Amino acid sequence: MTRFPADTAPPTTGRAGRREWIGLAVLSIPALLASLELTVTHLALPAIGRALAANSAELLWIVDVYAFLLAGSLITMGTLGDRIGRRRLLLIGAAAYGVASVLAAYAPSAGALIAVRALLGISGATLMPSVLSLTVAMFRDPRQRTVAVGIVIASVSGGTAIGPLVGGWLLERFWWGSVFLLGVPVMALLLALGPILLPERRDAGAGRLDPISAALSLAAVLPAVYGLKQIAADGAGWLPVLSAAVGLLFAVVFLRRQRALRHPLIDLRLFANRAFSTAVATLALGIFVLWGFNYAFAQNLQLVRGLSPLEAGLWTAPSAIGVIVGSTLASRTVRWIAPGPVIAAGLALAAVGFVVVAQAGMTAGTSALGLLVTGAIIVSAGLGPMMALATDMVVGTAPPEQAGAASAISSTAPQLGGALGIALLGSAITAVYRSEMSRAVVAGLPSEAVSAARESLGGAVTASHILPYRPGAMLLSTAREAFTAGFQLSAVASAATVAGMAVTVAVMLGRGRVGASQPPDADRTSTYTRRRHNPS
């Protein structure tokens, strides 16, 4: 099989053939691994805590440091791929990810595992921008590209669906480190087939990477994500609020620098394209409600419904399948209908799903669980078109030489939107919970138990285990009702948010076949390139 020579790709006109579809199958593997890795790590935390004697703070950092470095490095890595070659960056990242996976599996201490997880986050940041930009390089036909991007998004959701199954199976038979070794054969396969099946593309006129911009992007994203996650976990204390504010300040400095540079890390003129900017905003807000809901959904299943982590993971799998179905169907529907109306219709369906979720809180018994999962499936199926088509718009409307930067934006926007969703919707649930519990009658119970129960539902569960059965059961029932009230409020707020998004998308993208169905425009690309390299 002939290799793609460097700096070449399939022609910009014509349809992709068998080699490109096989290459897409190779690219889908790291996309699947990206979400699967997060799922299995959460499942392995109890075993890691026992084996490495990790305290609660160390366990939190084992999870969070990966997410922090991943989100903070996406923009730099995506733009770096435009400069050194997107296939080269993918293969370098794959090699680093494979090595770090082995180190994580055999980490001798919690501190060592945290350090290795940071390396995994940085190397993981090379994957999705490279996967998306290479997908654009291989599939220049708009309709084929839309289907290909939909397959990549479905692969990400597939990792979420099978993660609990694979992780649970490994943890029942092997030691905790086995879950990290999943990345080794995947990256070995990518390293073997990537040079043969994947094209190399770079922007010859991109200029040198600006290290100050790279540092500023990291300084903007890291404190912002940290602050938002801490607000979700502990409330709006002064430290997380200050951290988020510092991130916002660095973001302003970063954007001002990009306007002044001849070769910026991100060319802000990309946002002048209506389809591009609307798609980025839709991705951020869509993942805002999705991650916020998933965060509350997991707590509901475990703390309100009393399911084990593995059982809860299995009940969340159908919603991941909903994303796969929604994104796949949407990618085919745009053959006949413009992407804007398809995204808007999906968002309207998601709003219906959130209404069903809100109704589940009013239903008692096992039927409530069925109604809750049904609502989650509807929500996910409705957001699937947004994830696939908005991503396709972002990477498809950007000029080819900016594919890496555009792909990084399409990966960073959901990360920031998701972190904000967990923080704001989680904080809303917590506020309602504490308000309800402050009015609850808890006479005759130890003050320590009451204080813990009023702080969080997890505290109420712990307190109920150390109290006598009847008062413990009454306290836990009251706490679960308080959490359900907050959960319902967040579902209603999410329904209103996605309904508003549906109207906005229908207005902004409803006229004409933009983005996913827009044919390649050589004049637009060449004009953009001339403006970029000759600002005057």
N, C-alpha and C positions, 0 to 999 in steps of 0.2 A: 504494500500500500504506500502510495506516494505521500510524503510529508508536505504540509503547507510550508512554503518558504517564508522566511522572516519578512515582516512588514507587508504581508499580503493577506488577502481574505477572499472569500467567494465574491464574484462580481456583484456590483451594486444593483444590477438588474438581473432578472431571471429568478428562478426558484431553486431552493436548496435541494440537494439530493440525499442519497442514502448515507453518505459519509457525514453530512452535517447532522442528520437525525441521530446517528450513532454517537457523534460528538456530544449532542445534547444529552443523551443518556449518561455519558460520562460526567457532564457538568451537573446533572441532577443529583448525583451521589453526594458531593460535598454540601449541596443545598439541603438535602435531607439530613445529613449529619449535623448541620448547624443547629437545628431545632431539637434533634434527638439528644444531643449532648447535654443541653440544659435540662431536659426532662429526667434523664437517668441520673444526673448529678443530684437533683433534688431527692430522688428516691434513695440514693446511696448515703445521704447525710447522716442518718442514724448510725449506720455501720462505720462510717468514717469517724464519727465522734467517739465511738467505743474503741476502735482500733488505734487511733492516734491521740486519744485522751484530749480531744479538742473541746474547748469551752464554747459557749453560745456565740460569743463575739467572733471567734475563729471560724466557726461553722458559717456564720453570716458572710464573712469575708471570702470564704472558699467559693461561695456562689457569686457574690457581688463583684469581686475584683475582675472576674471574667467579663461581666456585663459592662463594667466601667471602662475597661481598656478597649473592649470591642467597640463600644459607642464612640469613644474618644478618638479612635484611630481610623475610623471608616473614611472620613474625608481625605485624610492624608494618603491612605493606601489607594483609594480610588484614583486620585490625581497622580500618584506615583506610577500607577499602571499606564496612564496616558503617556508617561515620559519614558519608562524603561521597557514597556511592552506588557500587555495585559496577560498574555500566556506566561511570560517569564515570571511576573509577579505571582500568578496563581501557583505555579510550580514551586517557587521559593517558599511561599506561604504553606503549601501542602507539606513540603519537607520539614519545615519548622514545626508544623502542627503535629506531624507524626512523631517526631522526636520528643516534643513536649508531652504527648499523650503517654509515651512509655515512661517518662520521668514522673508524670502524675500518678500512674498506676503503682509505682514502687516508691512513692514519696515516704521518707522515714518519719516525718513529723508534720504537724499542722502548718507550721510556718513555711516549710519547704513546699507543701502542696499549694499554699497561697501564692508563693512566688511563681511556681510553675503554671498555675491557673492564669496569672497575669500574662505570661508568655503565650499561653493558649489564646487569650483574648486578642493580643496584638496580631498573632498569626491568623486567627480566625477572621480578623478584619480584612484580610486580603481576599477572602473567599467570595462573598456575595457580590461585591463590586466587580470582581474579575469575572464571575459566572455570568452576571447580567450583561456586561459590556462585550464579552465573547459571544454571547447569544445573539446580540445585535449584529456583531460582525459576521456571524455565520448565516443569519436569516435576514436578508435585505428586503425580501418581499414582505410588505406590511402584514398581510394576512397570516403568512407563515410565522412571522415574528411574534404576532399576538398569541398564536397557539403555543409557540415555544416558551414565551414568557409565562403563560398560564401553566405550563408543565413545570417550570421552575418553582413557581409559587405553590403549586400543588405538592411538589416534593418537600418544600419546607413544612407544609401542613402535615404531610405524611410522616415526617419525623416526630411531630407532636403526637400523632395517633398511635404509632407503634412503640414510642419511647417507653411507656409504662409496661408494655408486654415484654420487650427485650430486656429492659432494666430489671424488672421483677424476676425474669427467668435467670438472668446472670447472677443476681444477688442471692437467689435461693440455692445456687449450685457452686458458686465460686466466691472469692474474696472481693471486697469493695473495689479494688483496683481494676477488676475486669471490665467495669463499665467504661473506663477511660481507654482501654485497648481497642474499643470499637473503631476509633479513628485511624488505627495503624493500617489495617488492610485497605480501608477506603482510600487513604492517601497514597499507599503503595500502588493501587490500581490507577489512580489519577496520574501519578508520576510516570507510570509505564505507558499509558495510552495518550496522555495529553500532548506530547510532542508529535504524535502521529496524526491525531484526529482534530486538534484544535489549531486555528490560525493564530498568527501573531499580528497584533496591530498596535501601533503607537502613533502619537502625534509628533511628527518630526519638527514642528514649529512651536512646541510647547514651552521651550526655554527651561532653565534650571528650576528645580524645586526650591521654593523659598522656605528655609528652615524656620524663620520667625513666624510665618503664617501657619506652618505645621504646629509649632508650639502654641500659638494662640488658639488654634482650633481645639487642641487637647485641653488647654486651660479653660476654654468656654464650656466644653461638653462635660468634662469630668466633675467639676463642682456642681454643675446644674443637675446632672443625673444623681449624684450623691445626695444633694439637698432634697430632691424630690422623693427619693427612696426613703430617706430618714423621716420626712414629713408623713409619708404613708405609714411608716412603722411606729413612730413615736409622737406624731402630732407636730404642729407648727412651732417648734422651739426656736430660740434665737439663732442657734448654730446652723440648723438646716436652712432656715430662711436666708441667713447671711451667705451661706454657701451657694444657694441658688442665685442670689443677687450678684455675687462675684462672677459666677458663670455668665450671667446676662451682660455684665460689664465687659468681660473679655470678648463676648460675642460681638458687641458693638465695636470694640477696637479691631477685631478680626475683619468685620465687614468694611470698615473705613479703610483698612489697609488694602483689601482686595480692590477697592475702587481706584486706589492710587498706583497699583502695580501694572506694568505692561503685560506680565505673564502671571496672572493671579492663580492662587490655588483653586478658586472657584470664580468663574466669570459671571458676575451678577447679572449680565445682560441676558443670561438664560431665562431669568424670571420675567423678562419682558414678553415672553411667549405666553399667551393666555392659557393654552392647553398645559404647558409645563407647570406654571405657577399654580393653577387650579388643581392639577393632579398631585403636586407635592402637598398642598394644604389638605386635600382629601385623604391622602395617605396618613398624614399626621393625625388628623381628627378621627379617622376611621380606626386606627390602631389605639388612639386615646380611649375610645369607648370599649374596644375589644379587650385590651389588656386590663383596663379597670374592671370590666365584667369578669374576666377570667380569674383575677385576683380574689374578688369577692365570691365567685362561684366555688373555687377550691375551698375557701373557708366555710362556706355554707355546707358543702358536702361532708367535710370532716367534723366541724364543730357543731353544726345544727343537726345534720342528718346522722352523725355518729359513725361515718364510714372510715375505714382504715385508709392510709395514704394510697396503697395499691388499689383498693376498691374505688376510691375517688378518682384515681388516674384512669381506671377502666371506664368510669361513667363519663369522663371528659372526652374520651376517644371519639364518640359519635359526632361531637361538635367539630372536631378536627376534620372528620370525613365530610362534614357539611361545607367546610371551606374548600376542600378538594373538588367536590361536586359543583359548587357555585363558581369557582374560578375556571374550571374546565368547560362548563356549559357556556359561560360568558365569552370565553375565547372563541367559541364557535358561533355564538349568536351574532357577534359583530360582523359576520359575513353579510348579514342582511339589515342590521340595525346599527346606527351610529353608537360609539362607545358611551357618550354622555347619557343618553336615555337608559342604556343598560345598567350603568353604574347607579343612576338615580332610582331605577326600579329595584335594584338590589338593596339600596339603602332604605327604601320604603319598606321592603320585606323585613329588613333587620329591625326597623321600628316596631313592626308587628310582633317580632320575636321578643323584643324587650317588654312589650305589654303582656305577653304570655308569661314571661319570667316574673313580672310583678304580680300576676294573678296567682302564681304558684305559692307565694307566701301566705295567701289567704286560705289555702287548701290544707287540710290535715291528712295525716296518714301516708301510706305508700303512694297514693295518687299524686301527692305533691311532688315527689321525686320524679315521677314520670312526666309531669307537666313542666317541671324545671328543666329537665334534660331536653324535652321537646322544644321549649323556648330557646335553649342554647343552640340547638341544631339549626333552628330558623334564623337566629342571629348570625351564626357562622356562615350559613348558606347565602344570606343576604350580603354579608361583608366580603365574601369570596370574589365577586365580580370587581369590587373596588380594589382589592389587593392586586388582582391580576391586571386589570385594564389601566388603572392609574399608574402602576409600575411601568407598563408598556408605553404609556404616554410620556412619562418622564424620560425613559431611555430612547424612545423612538423619535421624539421631537427635537432632541438635542443634536447638534452637528456631530458627525461620526468621530471627529478628532476629540470631542468632549465626552465620549461615551463613558469613560472611566469616572470622570467627575460627576456626570449625571447619575450613574449607577450608585455612586457613593451617597449622593443626595437622596436617592430613592431608598437607601438603606438607613441613612441617618435620621431622616424625618420620622419614620415609624419608631425608632428607638427613643427619640425625644418625646414624641407624642404618647408613646406607651408609658414611659416613666411618669409623665405628667398625669396621665389617666389614672394610674395606680395611686399617685399622691392625692389628687383632688377627689376622685370618687371614693378612695379608701378613707380619706379624711372626713368626707361627708357621712359615710357609714358610721365611723367612729364617733362623730359628733352626735348623731341621732342616738346611737347606742348609749353613750354616757348621759345624755339628757333623759332618756327613758329610765335608765337604771338609777339616776339620782332621785327620781320620783317613786321608785319601787319601794314597797314596804318590806323591810328585811329585819324586823325587830327580833331580838333574841339570838342573833348570830354573832360570832366573834368579829370584832372590828377589822382584824386583818383579812378575814375571808371576804367581808363586805367590800373593803377597799380594793382587793384584787379583782373581785367580780365587776365592780364599777369601772375599772380601768380598761378591761378588754374581755371579750368572750373567752379567749384562751385562759385568762385568769379565773373566770367563773368555772370553767371546766376543771381546772386544777383545784380550786377551792371546794368544789362539790365532791371530790374524791377523798378529802380529809374530814368532811363533815359527816354526821350521822345520815343515814340513807334518806329519811323523809325531808329534813330541811335542806340537805344537799340537792335532792331532786327538785325541790321547789325553787331553789336559787337558780339552778341550771335552766329550768323551764322559763323563768322570768328573763334570764339573760338571753336565751335563744329567741324569745319573742322580741326583745329589744333589738337584737342584731337583725332579725328579719324585717323589722320596721325600717332600719337603715338600708338594708338590701333592696327593699321595695322602692324606696326613694331614689336610690342610685339607678335602678332599672327604669323608672319613669323619666329621670333626667337624661339617661342615655337614649331613650326612645325619642324625646324631644330634640336631642342633639342630632341624631341621624336623620330625623324627619326634616329638620332645617337644612342639613347637608344635602338631602335629596332634592329639595327645591332649588338650592343654590347651584348644584351641579347641573340640574335640568336647564337652568337659565344660562349658566356660563358655557356649557358644552353642548347644549341641545341643538345648536344650529350648525349643520354640516358635519362631515365625517372627519373630525380632527383626531390627531394622535394615532390611535391604533389602526385606523383605516386610511390615514393620510399617505399618499404615495410619496416616494422619495423625491425630494426637490433639490436638484443639483444647484439651481440658481440660488436658492435660499442658503444652502450650505456654503457655496463659494463666496457669497456676499458677506456672510457672517465671518468667514475666515479672513477676508480682506479687511473688514472693520476691526477684527481682533488684532491683527498684526500691523495695521496702519491706523491707529486711533484717530489721527487727524482727518 
